[in-house]
């Protein structure tokens, strides 16, 4: 078995594990959402009772009670908001893991990209609290669901965004050594559907990719990361996903010291 095949097997196992974890997490999250909604309703009832007896309560005490009730209500809304976002992420994971190997499924591309762009960001932050970057997302608002292989496309997006995050972090360190406070790390992602083609662009203003590395990027186990931080398989796998599995094209436009843009162009059927 080749290294690429081993990597694919590991990723497939990880996908199954993720789906199982997602199922297990979704139920308690539903309880959190339901109980926060019930608690919010009880708080509204409490506020009405307080209003009815306001004349018999010291004005300062009444004001304090009202402030506490308002804060609790805000907290309940935040709990609901973030729990529903977690549910949305889990549903995305389940959708992606549900597909069979190589199966094209109707996919909400902006939703998929948003979830995996931020998954990359939060994974990076979990391992490096100093990491930060400005992320700009530009997705076509009226994009129909497109027939792609979601578990593969999400992996390709994740690979490229991970590389972009690494690149901007490296340049941040370089600029800090130069005492350059003007540098602001940025990653920009966009997706549009036109004339039967899905075009995805992922741009960073990181260290860039040397020209000799660009020529070998998709065909050799090559990595610019230190030993232990990269296998060199990420862009090979990404190339396989875009070019072989989706019959599309992948290009890289980069200048050392200024950043890089990776573009996917994928022929995709629309459900409209």
MISEMAR-737410 format. One record per residue: x, y, z of N, C-alpha, C in turn. Coordinates in steps of 0.001 Angstrom, whole numbers, plus 500000, padded with zeros to 6 digits. Layout:
REM MISEMAR-737410
XYZXYZXYZ
...
This chain:
REM MISEMAR-737410
500847498804500000500000500000500000500885501250500000
500583502203499090501376503427499004501046504359500167
501917505374500378501671506352501438500360507089501207
500068507403499928498825508115499602497608507269499958
497678505975499649496569505071499966496391504922501480
497515504859502201497435504784503662496774506031504229
497160507193503659496580508456504117495083508487503857
494672508025502670493251507988502325492488507070503272
493105505924503620492464504978504537492302505593505923
493332506303506382493253506964507685492151508014507689
492066508781506589491047509826506497489645509231506471
489500508080505790488196507414505740487785506953507145
488741506384507881488454505955509255488110507144510137
488827508242509934488563509455510698487169509984510389
486757509872509115485414510311508726484337509514509435
484533508196509535483565507337510230483513507682511710
484686507914512305484748508281513712484043509619513947
484287510586513046483664511909513176482146511807513112
481645510964512206480195510798512083479609510222513366
480305509239513962479822508648515214479801509655516345
480874510444516441480943511482517476479846512518517260
479644512899515993478622513903515671477242513443516120
476918512173515878475627511622516308475474511714517825
476552511369518527476497511347519988476355512755520573
476979513736519928476943515112520438475616515791520140
474987515420519030473777516128518592472643516024519617
472454514872520236471354514707521193471485515618522416
472642515639523112472740516571524246472627518031523832
473090518356522620472954519737522148471485520109521959
470693519167521490469256519424521347468624519709522714
469063518973523748468569519238525103468971520640525562
470211521024525282470691522365525663469815523436525022
469539523280523730468712524266523016467301524308523593
466693523140523791465318523089524298465195523677525700
466138523339526585466069523853527953466388525342528014
467252525828527129467521527266527101466287528030526639
465544527451525693464297528092525229463256528104526356
463160526970527080462224526908528208462604527909529297
463911528004529577464378528941530593464109530384530181
464262530672528903463993532023528409462520532371528599
461654531392528343460217531621528538459902531854530023
460538531083530905460330531265532350460807532651532803
461895533116532208462386534452532549461385535536532136
460763535348530985459744536313530545458566536319531518
458172535121531982457094535033532972457510535728534270
458783535527534671459277536152535892459253537677535789
459631538189534616459628539637534405458210540202534541
457238539466534030455847539918534133455401539964535594
455801538946536384455451538925537808456108540109538521
457383540366538183458098541486538808457414542811538474
456969542943537233456269544171536837454982544349537639
454284543234537911453011543311538636453198543750540091
454349543371540676454564543689542103455612544792542285
455913545502541216456979546519541258456730547568542335
455453547903542572455135548963543549455504548573544980
455573547263545253455855546807546614457329546453546822
458154546677545807459585546363545896460374547670545905
461418547687546708462294548851546733462778549143545305
462720550386544850463105550725543475464504550242543092
465459550374544014466821549914543707466862548398543528
466136547686544401466074546227544289465381545813542982
464315546520542647463579546217541419464470546404540202
465276547477540230466193547738539106467250546636539004
467776546199540167468777545124540166468190543820539632
466973543511540075466300542285539615466096542334538098
465686543495537598465439543658536165466737543483535370
467833544065535898469135543938535230469587542480535182
469431541770536284469825540352536333468981539527535360
467683539790535338466786539055534435467160539313532981
467503540582532663467908540924531291469198540199530906
470164540172531856471432539482531591471212537985531372
470352537385532198470052535961532043469383535678530702
468493536567530302467817536409529016468820536475527859
469752537425527953470806537541526926471664536285526888
472002535766528070472799534543528141472081533366527497
470764533263527737469980532181527134469995532273525603
469886533486525099469908533684523646471258533292523056
472345533622523775473680533250523313473865531737523321
473343531086524364473418529626524437472695529003523241
471500529508522946470749529003521800471511529229520499
472026530441520339472719530805519101473916529890518833
474754529707519861475961528911519656475662527415519602
474636526976520295474238525566520214473686525249518828
472904526171518276472359525959516933473461525981515882
474482526794516117475638526780515197476349525433515283
476509524907516499477143523599516665476334522508515962
475002522589516083474128521629515394474325521724513891
474447522961513383474653523170511945475951522514511479
477015522665512271478298522044511928478162520524511923
477492519984512939477312518534513035476523518002511843
475464518710511453474664518274510313475503518264509036
476406519236508928477302519264507777478234518066507760
478764517713508932479643516551509038478884515273508677
477656515160509175476855513971508893476510513860507407
476213515001506781475898514992505349477096514506504556
478264515029504926479477514687504188479872513231504409
479704512725505633480091511351505932479086510337505397
477875510825505040476809509927504601477058509380503191
477804510143502401478004509732501020478927508536500892
478674507712499876479566506608499586480803507145498871
481848506349498832483087506758498197482827507168496747
483190508400496413483050508879495035481647509268494629
480687509294495570479298509588495213479049511096495171
478514511567494050478140512966493919476786513192494590
476716514204495443475489514522496169475161515997496015
473871516362496056473510517794496011474066518492497252
474854519525497033475610520131498131475464521647498134
475256522189499322475228523636499530476692524080499663
477259524561498573478688524885498539479069525987499534
478335527117499576478706528155500550478710527635501990
477713526800502313477646526249503677478851525345503938
479165524470502984480298523562503137481590524351503331
481788525368502484483027526129502571483125526894503880
482031527518504276482039528286505525482431527394506703
481827526215506784482089525334507916483548524870507939
484104524532506777485455523970506763486539525038506809
486235526233506320487169527350506506487339527642507993
486225527690508709486289528011510139486735526820510975
486494525602510477487044524423511155488566524496511145
489140524892510010490590525043509907491089526108510876
490385527237510915490789528334511795490771527893513264
489665527281513686489538526905515099490508525779515473
490793524886514529491772523828514795493154524444515008
493465525439514188494757526122514321494834526867515656
493744527549515998493694528303517257493811527373518468
493236526166518345493288525218519463494719524794519768
495560524775518727496950524363518897497908525533519085
497434526740518758498298527920518838497433529130519176
497351529445520460496470530528520910496883531885520352
498137532020519915498602533296519369498175533486517912
497676532411517289497306532509515872496061533360515685
496134534259514724494966535052514359495085535458512901
493957535644512256493943536011510850492580536598510519
492569537552509604491307538101509107490817537224507957
489595536697508088489036535824507046487878536537506364
487969536652505055486908537272504256486267536202503380
484945536069503466484219535081502677483311535793501663
483347535334500437482527535927499377481909534792498560
480664534440498908479989533340498246478792533868497459
478614533350496279477460533732495455476168533446496225
475350534457496385474174534318497256473089533427496669
472962533390495352471886532606494740472389531288494163
473518530792494674474082529556494131473169528369494421
472801527607493391471981526409493636472824525300494255
472168524277494753472916523111495220473566522443494008
474815522019494186475578521450493079475955520006493377
476047519216492317476398517806492460477925517671492530
478422517464493743479854517244493961480007516091494944
481252515706495201481522514689496220481858515462497495
480896515683498372481112516630499475482225516240500427
482355514924500743483397514536501690484784514774501106
484907514719499777486199514971499132486455516467498961
485443517194498494485624518630498276485937519339499597
485275518928500675485546519543501980486992519291502393
487511518111502079488899517779502403489864518662501614
489530518902500336490383519755499498490402521185500022
489219521705500376489139523063500930489939523142502230
489772522143503080490467522126504373491983522094504175
492450521279503237493891521194502970494466522548502584
493782523232501658494309524504501147494234525600502218
493124525646502954493006526656504011494031526391505116
494277525120505435495317524793506418496676525327505966
496981525139504674498248525643504137498306527165504198
497169527810503869497115529267503919497333529772505340
496715529091506317496864529477507715498316529329508170
498955528241507742500364528042508088501225529144507475
500924529489506219501714530491505500501619531871506143
500399532281506521500260533615507135500892533642508527
500865532514509228501515532454510540503023532613510390
503596531933509390505030532042509159505424533466508794
504610534111507954504944535484507583504769536428508773
503784536152509616503596536960510829504862536938511677
505448535745511844506679535620512628507828536371511966
507897536279510628508951536989509898508822538499510067
507573538995509946507351540433510057507595540921511482
507301540073512457507568540443513857509068540588514096
509861539711513472511316539810513599511823541121513000
511167541573511921511555542838511280510957544046512000
510149543739513040509428544792513785508511545598512859
507886544869511928506932545480510995505522545296511543
504949546369512072503608546297512674502507546495511646
502886546760510393501875547042509354501264545778508766
501943544643508895501437543413508281500191542899509003
499139542620508235497903542064508766497611540755508025
497703539601508700497450538321508021496004538225507529
495836537779506293494506537696505680494356536413504877
493174535854504935492777534751504043491440535131503429
491347535037502108490100535354501414489628534108500666
488357533780500829487790532626500121486545533067499359
486375532522498185485198532878497381484734531665496596
483450531687496212482882530616495395481789531206494522
481802530859493235480729531273492334480456530155491334
479234530149490817478812529132489852478359529831488588
479033529532487490478738530222486235479036529300485054
478103529239484101478278528440482878478626526982483183
477992526438484215478189525024484535479459524716485304
480204525760485702481453525549486430481416526208487804
481872525475488805482058526015490150483505526487490268
483686527755490618485029528303490800485229528679492265
486226528079492868486573528343494267487974528939494306
488119530066495000489439530693495153489763530819496647
490979530474496996491470530630498362492784531395498287
492779532612498826493931533514498716494462533863500099
495781533891500222496396534349501477497502535343501160
497875536131502148498992537067501987500176536624502843
500424535308502794501500534720503586502845534767502901
503649533735503136505035533724502657505157533465501162
504096532906500548504174532565499134504867531234498911
504823530763497655505396529457497310506475529654496257
507699529234496513508762529379495515508392528697494196
508890529243493097508515528737491772508900527271491579
510064526873492093510476525477491916509569524523492686
509034524984493830508110524162494613506764524073493905
506319525181493295505038525192492579505008524122491495
506117523941490791506171522980489677505984521542490149
506370521275491403506307519900491923505168519696492914
504408520757493157503461520784494274502458519631494255
501948519286493067500878518294492979501372516891492651
502667516740492411503147515469491876504196514780492725
504679515473493781505693514858494638505323515076496100
505855514208496958505642514384498403506538515516498888
506055516734498661506868517901498986506152518767500006
506886519258500993506307520128502008507309521212502375
506798522394502678507656523492503138507639523581504657
506894522682505318506774522711506775507946521956507416
508266522280508676509324521558509382508979520075509542
509983519267509814509780517832510016508761517608511124
507780516743510840506752516431511825505503517278511701
505576518359510885504406519225510749503703519068509403
504297518315508488503651518126507190504137516858506527
503237516179505795503599514926505123503950515136503664
503547516304503104503753516530501683502670515899500830
501669515268501471500607514590500711499390515474500475
499263516573501244498044517375501196497663517858499814
498611518445499090498284518987497769498179517884496716
498871516764496921498678515613496028497244515105496133
496771514971497373495400514510497607494406515523497041
494677516810497259493803517862496742493734517809495219
494868517610494572494919517484493107494092516288492654
494227515185493358493477513976493013491969514217493133
491561514935494180490140515226494413489577516117493319
490287517192492983489768518169492026489884517669490588
491053517143490224491317516778488824490762515396488480
491020514404489324490606513037488994489159512751489403
488802513079490644487457512751491128486392513684490557
486723514979490371485727515947489897485942516397488454
487008515897487791487310516262486393487472517768486224
488065518389487232488238519831487198489686520231487012
489977521480487337491326522015487216491707522699488525
493001522672488836493515523378490013494754524150489595
494812525418489938495961526250489598496447526994490838
497727527343490814498329528107491908499017529330491315
498715530477491873499364531726491483500012532289492738
501337532382492745502006532790493979503258533595493699
503573534473494649504810535239494618505403535201496013
506674534815496094507328534703497394507302536053498106
506883536007499372506828537212500177505534537987500061
504632537529499162503374538261498971502139537394499158
502282536068499016501127535198499226500843534289498055
499675533663498096499310532684497071497804532632496899
497397532266495680495984532008495385495867530628494766
495040529778495361494743528457494805493326528503494259
493162528079493012491858528139492346491426526747491906
490195526377492280489556525157491773488510525572490740
488493524918489596487395525084488636486829523696488374
485578523506488785484963522166488755483686522187487942
483579521360486896482302521244486209481289520553487137
480139521175487341479176520635488320477745520854487832
476935519828487970475524519935487593474757520652488684
473818521497488247472977522235489185471655521516489372
471045521667490566469734521067490806468600521960490318
468924523199489917467879524102489423467490523722488020
